[in-house]
Every structure is written in structure tokens, then in C-alpha cells.
Amino acid sequence: MDGMVIHIATRECPITQPHPAMECGVVAARRQCQEEGDSAMRRQHQDEQGQVTEGVRWHRSHSSAS
């Protein structure tokens, strides 16, 4: 997110005049939150894929033992 931003004063960034997005605490906080959410989604997806894979392995080994 390049360019200039304008917003009301917040705890993250008290600057109310136009200022660079790269220097904005609001933009940084939003970016950090987005990255944490993305990371959580990746972990959840990996966990789900692992459960499916483990379930398939168990099913195959179980069915071949019969």
C-alpha cells in the first residue's frame, strides 16, 4: 500500500494530515493483523490437509488389513 493516507487520529497513529502509508501506524497495524490472519488461515488449511491425509492413510491401511 503505497501513497498517502488520511484518517482520524487513533492510538496507532495520531497524524491527521496526509502522510505516507509506509509511515502510518494504522496501515502498519492493519497489515500486521492481515498477516496474522493469513498465517492462521494457512495453518488451518495445513491442519485440515494433514487430517485428510492421515484419514486416507488410516482408511487404506485399515481396508488392506481386512
Backbone as numpy.savetxt, mean C-alpha at the origin, in Angstrom:
# Nx Ny Nz CAx CAy CAz Cx Cy Cz
4.13 12.70 -7.92 3.28 13.87 -7.92 4.17 15.10 -7.92
4.43 15.64 -9.07 5.25 16.82 -9.21 4.35 18.04 -9.31
4.94 19.20 -9.21 4.16 20.42 -9.36 3.92 21.10 -8.03
2.96 22.00 -8.06 2.63 22.80 -6.88 1.31 22.33 -6.28
1.20 22.47 -4.97 -0.03 22.12 -4.28 -0.50 23.28 -3.42
-1.79 23.32 -3.18 -2.40 24.31 -2.29 -3.41 23.55 -1.43
-3.42 23.83 -0.13 -4.37 23.17 0.77 -4.52 24.01 2.02
-5.48 23.63 2.85 -5.62 24.32 4.13 -4.49 23.86 5.05
-4.21 24.61 6.07 -3.15 24.25 7.01 -3.56 22.98 7.76
-2.63 22.08 7.89 -2.85 20.83 8.63 -1.67 20.58 9.54
-1.81 19.57 10.38 -0.72 19.20 11.27 0.49 18.74 10.46
0.23 18.03 9.33 1.31 17.51 8.50 2.03 18.61 7.73
1.31 19.69 7.36 1.90 20.77 6.59 1.14 22.07 6.85
1.74 22.98 7.56 1.06 24.24 7.89 1.11 25.29 6.77
1.75 24.99 5.67 1.91 25.96 4.58 0.59 26.08 3.82
0.08 27.29 3.69 -1.19 27.50 2.99 -1.01 28.13 1.61
0.18 28.59 1.34 0.47 29.18 0.02 0.89 28.07 -0.94
0.81 28.30 -2.24 1.28 27.29 -3.19 2.74 26.91 -2.89
3.00 25.62 -2.87 4.35 25.15 -2.59 4.58 23.83 -3.32
5.86 23.46 -3.55 6.18 22.24 -4.29 5.63 20.99 -3.58
5.06 20.10 -4.35 4.51 18.86 -3.80 5.58 18.05 -3.08
6.79 18.08 -3.59 7.87 17.30 -2.98 8.25 17.81 -1.59
7.86 19.04 -1.24 8.17 19.61 0.07 6.96 19.61 0.99
5.86 19.05 0.54 4.60 19.13 1.27 4.42 17.94 2.21
4.16 18.22 3.46 3.93 17.17 4.45 2.66 16.39 4.17
1.63 17.04 3.63 0.37 16.36 3.30 0.62 15.34 2.20
1.35 15.75 1.18 1.66 14.84 0.07 2.51 13.68 0.59
3.49 13.96 1.42 4.35 12.91 1.97 3.53 11.93 2.82
2.63 12.44 3.65 1.79 11.58 4.48 0.87 10.72 3.62
0.30 11.30 2.59 -0.57 10.55 1.69 0.22 9.47 0.96
1.42 9.81 0.51 2.27 8.85 -0.20 2.64 7.69 0.72
3.00 8.00 1.97 3.37 6.96 2.93 2.18 6.04 3.20
1.01 6.63 3.38 -0.19 5.84 3.62 -0.48 4.93 2.43
-0.34 5.46 1.22 -0.58 4.67 0.01 0.42 3.52 -0.09
1.69 3.80 0.21 2.70 2.75 0.15 2.44 1.65 1.17
2.00 2.04 2.37 1.69 1.05 3.39 0.49 0.20 2.97
-0.50 0.84 2.37 -1.66 0.11 1.88 -1.30 -0.84 0.77
-0.46 -0.37 -0.16 -0.02 -1.22 -1.27 0.76 -2.42 -0.74
1.62 -2.18 0.24 2.41 -3.25 0.82 1.50 -4.28 1.50
0.51 -3.80 2.23 -0.43 -4.70 2.90 -1.21 -5.52 1.88
-1.61 -4.90 0.79 -2.34 -5.62 -0.25 -1.45 -6.69 -0.89
-0.18 -6.37 -1.13 0.74 -7.36 -1.70 0.90 -8.55 -0.75
1.08 -8.26 0.56 1.22 -9.34 1.54 -0.04 -10.20 1.58
-1.20 -9.56 1.55 -2.45 -10.32 1.57 -2.55 -11.20 0.33
-2.21 -10.64 -0.82 -2.27 -11.41 -2.06 -1.31 -12.59 -2.00
-0.11 -12.35 -1.51 0.88 -13.43 -1.40 0.39 -14.49 -0.42
-0.20 -14.07 0.70 -0.73 -15.02 1.67 -1.83 -15.86 1.05
-2.72 -15.21 0.31 -3.81 -15.94 -0.34 -3.27 -16.92 -1.37
-2.26 -16.50 -2.13 -1.66 -17.39 -3.12 -0.99 -18.58 -2.44
-0.35 -18.33 -1.31 0.29 -19.40 -0.55 -0.72 -20.39 -0.03
-1.87 -19.93 0.43 -2.91 -20.81 0.94 -3.48 -21.66 -0.18
-3.67 -21.06 -1.34 -4.19 -21.81 -2.49 -3.17 -22.86 -2.90
-1.90 -22.48 -2.98 -0.86 -23.42 -3.37 -0.75 -24.55 -2.36
-0.77 -24.22 -1.06 -0.69 -25.25 -0.04 -1.90 -26.16 -0.11
-3.06 -25.60 -0.35 -4.27 -26.39 -0.47 -4.21 -27.33 -1.65
-3.65 -26.87 -2.75 -3.52 -27.72 -3.93 -2.54 -28.84 -3.65
-1.42 -28.53 -3.02 -0.45 -29.57 -2.69 -1.07 -30.63 -1.79
-1.78 -30.18 -0.75 -2.40 -31.12 0.16 -3.41 -31.98 -0.57
-4.22 -31.35 -1.40 -5.25 -32.06 -2.14 -4.63 -33.11 -3.05
-3.58 -32.73 -3.75 -2.92 -33.68 -4.65 -2.30 -34.84 -3.87
-1.59 -34.53 -2.80 -0.96 -35.61 -2.04 -2.01 -36.48 -1.39
-3.11 -35.89 -0.97 -4.18 -36.63 -0.34 -4.85 -37.55 -1.36
-5.11 -37.03 -2.55 -5.79 -37.82 -3.56 -4.88 -38.92 -4.11
-3.56 -38.68 -4.16 -2.66 -39.70 -4.68 -2.45 -40.82 -3.66
-2.67 -40.53 -2.38 -2.51 -41.53 -1.33 -3.70 -42.49 -1.32
-4.80 -42.11 -1.92 -6.00 -42.94 -1.89 -5.89 -44.12 -2.81
